[in-house]
Amino acid sequence: MPETNPLTSLLAAAEAVRQQLRVNQFDAEAVQRLAEFIETQRPIIKEADRPGVVTALGCFLGQCLVETYRGEWATGRDGTTGVGINDHHFFNPFYRVSEQLTKGLAQSVALFFADVPQRLATKPGRKSWM
């Protein structure tokens, strides 16, 4: 059985969401549309469907990070899938989607996305608890 490239699956899921949201690009405008979509869907998503929703929407948010901020899909130190940017920053788009689904607009993916340039401007320090 041939191995499937995980990147192919991530990109296919991101593209499916892009088409569903009816946006043309993976950009800040698309992330704003994603945040609105999450808010309209929050009350009606069944718990059994939540993991699939988080995965699909997280792929979309991740691809927006890749295309807007020149990131790349990567695996974090803890084994999670996310987007690395500038060899110093790692963002987990699935976590961000899950947070908005759980907590609402206070944890909006659009607010997170708009804050990325500020996060990129600061080089992360070494964690003192390690």
Solvent accessible surface area in square Angstrom, and as a share of the most:
residue,aa,sasa,rsa
1,M,225,1.00
2,P,121,0.76
3,E,173,0.78
4,T,101,0.59
5,N,84,0.43
6,P,99,0.62
7,L,73,0.36
8,T,80,0.46
9,S,62,0.40
10,L,25,0.13
11,L,71,0.36
12,A,62,0.48
13,A,28,0.21
14,A,0,0.00
15,E,56,0.25
16,A,59,0.46
17,V,7,0.04
18,R,51,0.19
19,Q,108,0.48
20,Q,114,0.51
21,L,6,0.03
22,R,218,0.79
23,V,20,0.11
24,N,139,0.71
25,Q,112,0.50
26,F,24,0.10
27,D,45,0.23
28,A,60,0.46
29,E,136,0.61
30,A,0,0.00
31,V,1,0.00
32,Q,84,0.38
33,R,89,0.32
34,L,0,0.00
35,A,1,0.01
36,E,80,0.36
37,F,32,0.13
38,I,0,0.00
39,E,43,0.19
40,T,88,0.51
41,Q,48,0.21
42,R,81,0.30
43,P,112,0.70
44,I,117,0.59
45,I,42,0.21
46,K,143,0.61
47,E,136,0.61
48,A,95,0.73
49,D,75,0.39
50,R,53,0.19
51,P,89,0.56
52,G,48,0.46
53,V,37,0.22
54,V,21,0.12
55,T,73,0.42
56,A,32,0.25
57,L,6,0.03
58,G,0,0.00
59,C,2,0.01
60,F,0,0.00
61,L,0,0.00
62,G,0,0.00
63,Q,15,0.06
64,C,0,0.00
65,L,0,0.00
66,V,26,0.15
67,E,98,0.44
68,T,54,0.32
69,Y,40,0.15
70,R,217,0.79
71,G,11,0.11
72,E,111,0.50
73,W,37,0.13
74,A,38,0.30
75,T,96,0.56
76,G,14,0.13
77,R,236,0.86
78,D,111,0.57
79,G,52,0.50
80,T,48,0.28
81,T,52,0.30
82,G,0,0.00
83,V,0,0.00
84,G,15,0.14
85,I,1,0.00
86,N,91,0.47
87,D,140,0.73
88,H,95,0.43
89,H,24,0.11
90,F,80,0.33
91,F,16,0.07
92,N,41,0.21
93,P,0,0.00
94,F,36,0.15
95,Y,114,0.43
96,R,50,0.18
97,V,0,0.00
98,S,29,0.19
99,E,23,0.10
100,Q,0,0.00
101,L,13,0.06
102,T,78,0.45
103,K,113,0.48
104,G,4,0.03
105,L,104,0.52
106,A,82,0.64
107,Q,69,0.31
108,S,7,0.04
109,V,0,0.00
110,A,18,0.14
111,L,117,0.58
112,F,10,0.04
113,F,4,0.02
114,A,76,0.59
115,D,48,0.25
116,V,0,0.00
117,P,66,0.42
118,Q,132,0.59
119,R,81,0.30
120,L,36,0.18
121,A,89,0.69
122,T,91,0.53
123,K,146,0.62
124,P,70,0.44
125,G,64,0.62
126,R,228,0.83
127,K,110,0.46
128,S,115,0.74
129,W,188,0.66
130,M,155,0.69
